[in-house]
């Protein structure tokens, strides 16, 4: 399976894999949410449908983490892709609608800050420098690279980022400015990460951020920026640096949330079990960091036991390492 094949589907409002067989005999699994989680879930969906020989069709939409939770909490989808844990207001919306859910972490992502490959002056960035670019107070005032660092040239700063419904936007703003969704508004925003890729690749003075898989898919057009961690080390995003915990604070877990009532249906049960069995291999294939094998086994146990709710209490945990996630899951 080629990663390119997955990303070709991103321009669709609702992506699915065509399967053979009579439509009348098909059952459906409806998924929506994060564009970051999309490549992993779509890879699983593609292989799962092949294994079912057309008996089940899985559709995977990309309305962003927030948009996906809105649909999920209205009972419109069976599974929600999320690049951050469910938020308090989303928990309340689901509770009001009588929607219960099972939370399953499926992989890790290295949220990647990218610049144009012709940019020769940015060698690394600190969280403080990212904050100076993105905080609300910067709107209309911080417009030059030189304002970020006196060593940088006086060139226009052009910013690209996910839209407000994106879990990646939520995570990045919380990690960088200290508050989720706290950001300047005068940047080019899109829920489609491919739009952000194109924007940065065409402007020498641009900077953007999105999931690691989109950088990997387009690394010939972009340059990843090393981020200075709390130990003062400038670290590039990579599988090894996520696993060893040095790529901080922009490494984060990604999730699927399963509607508990929907999980009683055979096709949902089979899809989730397929995800937990093959998710590690497919996550790696689409350039995400798989969780340890025991995490997927734990997920399977949690799912079979119908363990409902979230272990995050409606709050994000910025800088959570894989080891810390496993301790949290073990509680």
C-alpha positions in Angstrom: 0.0 0.0 0.0 1.4 3.4 -0.9 1.0 6.4 1.5 0.4 8.5 -1.6 -2.8 6.6 -2.3 -4.1 7.5 1.1 -3.4 11.2 0.7 -5.1 11.4 -2.7 -8.4 10.9 -0.9 -8.0 14.0 1.3 -9.7 16.4 -1.2 -12.9 14.5 -0.7 -15.4 15.6 1.9 -16.1 12.0 2.7 -13.5 9.4 1.7 -14.1 5.7 1.3 -12.7 2.8 -0.5 -14.7 1.3 -3.3 -15.5 -2.4 -2.7 -17.2 -5.0 -4.8 -20.3 -6.9 -3.9 -24.0 -6.2 -3.8 -24.8 -2.9 -2.0 -27.9 -4.6 -0.4 -25.6 -7.1 1.3 -23.2 -4.5 2.7 -23.1 -3.2 6.2 -21.4 0.2 7.0 -18.9 1.6 9.5 -19.1 5.4 9.6 -16.0 7.3 10.7 -15.2 11.1 10.8 -12.9 13.5 12.5 -9.2 14.3 12.5 -7.2 14.7 9.3 -4.1 13.7 11.2 -5.6 10.3 12.2 -7.1 9.9 8.8 -4.1 8.1 7.1 -3.9 5.4 9.8 -7.7 4.8 10.0 -8.0 4.9 6.2 -5.2 2.3 5.9 -6.9 0.1 8.3 -10.3 0.6 6.6 -8.8 -0.3 3.2 -7.3 -3.6 4.4 -10.3 -4.5 6.5 -12.7 -4.1 3.6 -10.5 -6.3 1.5 -10.5 -8.9 4.3 -14.4 -8.8 4.3 -14.6 -9.2 0.5 -17.1 -6.4 0.1 -19.4 -7.3 2.9 -18.6 -4.2 4.9 -18.0 -0.7 3.7 -16.0 1.8 5.8 -16.3 5.5 5.1 -13.8 7.9 6.6 -14.5 11.6 6.7 -12.2 14.5 7.5 -14.0 17.3 9.3 -11.3 17.8 11.9 -11.2 16.5 15.5 -13.8 19.1 16.7 -16.0 18.7 13.7 -15.8 14.9 14.1 -16.8 15.0 17.8 -19.8 17.2 16.9 -21.1 14.5 14.5 -20.1 11.7 16.9 -22.0 13.3 19.9 -25.1 13.7 17.6 -25.0 9.9 16.9 -24.2 10.4 13.2 -21.0 8.4 13.2 -19.8 5.1 14.8 -16.2 6.1 15.4 -14.5 9.4 15.7 -10.8 10.1 14.8 -9.2 12.5 17.2 -5.7 14.0 17.4 -6.3 15.0 21.0 -8.4 13.7 23.9 -12.1 14.5 24.0 -12.7 17.9 25.6 -15.0 18.7 28.5 -17.6 20.4 26.3 -17.6 17.4 23.9 -18.0 15.1 26.9 -21.0 17.1 28.0 -22.5 17.1 24.5 -22.2 13.3 24.3 -23.6 12.9 27.8 -26.6 15.1 26.9 -27.3 13.0 23.8 -26.9 9.7 25.6 -23.7 8.8 23.7 -21.2 6.6 25.5 -17.8 5.9 24.1 -14.7 3.8 24.4 -11.4 5.7 24.1 -8.5 3.9 22.3 -5.1 5.5 21.7 -3.8 4.1 18.4 -0.4 5.7 17.6 1.8 8.7 18.3 2.4 11.7 16.1 5.2 14.2 15.9 3.5 17.5 15.2 5.9 19.0 12.7 6.8 22.6 12.2 7.8 23.2 8.6 9.5 25.9 6.5 10.3 26.3 2.8 13.4 24.4 1.8 15.0 27.6 0.5 14.8 29.2 3.9 18.5 29.2 5.0 18.3 31.2 8.2 16.1 29.1 10.5 18.2 26.4 12.0 16.0 25.7 15.0 13.1 27.3 16.9 12.3 27.4 20.6 8.8 27.3 22.1 9.2 30.9 23.1 9.9 31.9 19.5 6.9 29.9 18.3 4.8 31.7 20.9 6.0 35.1 19.7 4.8 34.1 16.2 1.4 32.6 17.2 0.1 34.2 20.3 -3.0 36.5 20.0 -0.9 39.6 20.8 1.1 39.0 17.6 -1.9 39.6 15.4 -1.2 42.5 13.0 2.0 43.3 14.9 4.5 40.5 14.4 4.9 40.4 10.7 8.6 40.0 10.2 11.0 37.2 10.9 13.4 39.7 12.5 10.8 40.3 15.2 11.1 36.7 16.2 14.9 36.7 16.4 17.2 39.6 15.7 19.5 37.2 13.9 16.8 36.5 11.4 16.4 38.8 8.3 13.7 41.4 8.0 11.5 39.3 5.7 7.7 38.9 5.8 6.5 36.2 8.1 3.8 34.1 6.4 1.9 31.6 8.6 -0.1 28.5 7.7 -2.0 26.3 10.1 -5.0 24.0 10.6 -8.4 25.6 11.2 -10.2 26.0 14.5 -11.9 22.6 14.3 -8.6 20.8 14.2 -7.2 18.9 17.1 -3.7 19.7 15.8 -4.6 23.4 16.2 -5.8 22.7 19.7 -2.7 20.8 20.7 -0.2 23.2 19.1 -1.8 26.3 20.6 -1.9 24.7 24.1 1.7 23.6 23.8 3.0 26.8 22.4 0.9 29.7 23.8 -0.3 27.9 27.0 -4.0 27.8 26.1 -6.0 25.7 23.6 -7.2 27.7 20.6 -5.4 30.8 21.8 -3.9 32.1 18.6 -3.6 35.0 16.3 -6.2 34.9 13.6 -4.3 36.5 10.7 -2.9 33.3 9.2 -3.9 31.0 6.3 -6.0 28.3 7.9 -7.3 25.0 6.4 -8.7 21.7 7.6 -7.0 20.1 4.6 -3.3 19.7 5.5 -2.4 19.4 1.8 -3.4 23.0 1.4 -0.9 23.9 4.1 1.8 21.9 2.4 1.2 23.8 -0.8 1.2 27.1 0.9 4.5 26.6 2.6 6.2 24.9 -0.4 5.4 27.9 -2.6 6.5 30.8 -0.2 10.1 31.1 0.9 9.1 33.1 3.9 6.4 30.7 5.1 6.0 28.5 8.2 3.3 26.0 9.0 2.6 23.0 11.2 0.7 19.7 10.8 1.1 16.0 11.5 4.4 14.2 10.7 2.9 11.9 8.0 2.1 15.0 5.9 5.7 16.2 6.2 7.0 12.7 5.4 4.8 12.5 2.3 6.1 15.9 1.1 9.6 16.1 2.5 11.0 17.0 -0.9 8.9 20.2 -0.8 9.4 21.2 2.9 12.0 21.4 5.6 11.3 20.3 9.2 12.4 22.6 11.9 14.3 21.2 15.0 12.4 22.3 18.1 14.2 23.1 21.3 12.9 20.9 24.1 12.9 21.6 27.9 16.5 20.3 28.2 17.7 22.8 25.7 18.2 20.3 22.9 17.2 21.1 19.3 15.4 17.9 18.1 14.0 17.0 14.8 10.7 15.0 14.6 11.3 11.3 14.0 10.1 7.9 15.2 13.2 7.5 17.4 12.8 10.9 19.0 9.2 10.4 19.7 9.9 7.0 21.3 12.8 8.2 23.4 10.8 11.3 24.5 13.2 13.9 23.3 10.8 15.5 20.8 8.9 17.5 23.3 6.5 19.1 23.7 5.1 18.5 20.1 4.8 14.7 20.3 1.3 13.6 21.1 -1.0 10.5 21.1 -3.8 10.1 18.6 -7.0 8.3 19.2 -10.2 6.7 18.0 -13.4 6.9 20.0 -16.0 4.1 19.5 -19.7 4.7 20.1 -20.5 2.1 22.8 -23.9 1.2 21.3 -22.5 0.9 17.8 -19.8 -1.4 19.2 -22.5 -4.0 19.8 -22.9 -4.4 16.0 -20.7 -7.2 14.5 -19.2 -5.0 11.8 -18.0 -2.4 14.3 -16.6 -5.1 16.7 -14.8 -6.7 13.8 -13.4 -3.4 12.5 -12.1 -2.3 15.9 -10.5 -5.7 16.6 -8.9 -5.6 13.2 -7.6 -2.1 14.0 -6.0 -3.2 17.2 -4.5 -6.3 15.6 -3.1 -4.6 12.5 -2.8 -0.9 13.7 0.8 -1.1 14.7 2.0 -2.3 11.2 -0.3 0.2 9.4 0.6 3.1 11.6 4.3 2.6 10.8 3.5 2.2 7.1 1.8 5.6 7.0 4.7 7.2 9.0 3.3 7.4 12.5 4.9 5.9 15.6 3.2 2.7 16.7 2.4 2.1 20.3 4.1 -0.8 22.1 2.4 -4.2 21.4 1.1 -4.3 25.0 -0.9 -1.0 24.3 -2.9 -2.6 21.5 -3.5 -5.7 23.6 -4.7 -3.4 26.4 -6.9 -1.6 23.9 -8.4 -5.0 22.9 -9.1 -5.8 26.5 -10.7 -2.4 27.2 -12.9 -2.7 24.1 -14.0 -6.3 24.9 -14.8 -5.2 28.4 -16.7 -2.1 27.1 -14.6 0.2 29.3 -16.4 3.5 28.7 -15.2 7.1 29.2 -11.9 8.9 29.0 -8.7 8.8 31.1 -7.9 12.5 30.4 -10.8 14.1 32.2 -11.6 16.5 29.4 -8.1 18.0 29.4 -5.1 17.7 27.1 -1.8 16.5 28.5 0.9 18.4 26.6 4.2 16.6 26.3 2.9 13.2 27.3 5.5 10.6 26.4 4.6 7.1 25.3 5.9 5.8 28.6 3.6 8.2 30.5 0.6 7.3 28.3 1.2 3.6 29.1 1.2 4.4 32.9 -2.0 6.4 32.4 -3.6 3.5 30.5 -2.6 1.1 33.2 -4.5 2.9 36.0 
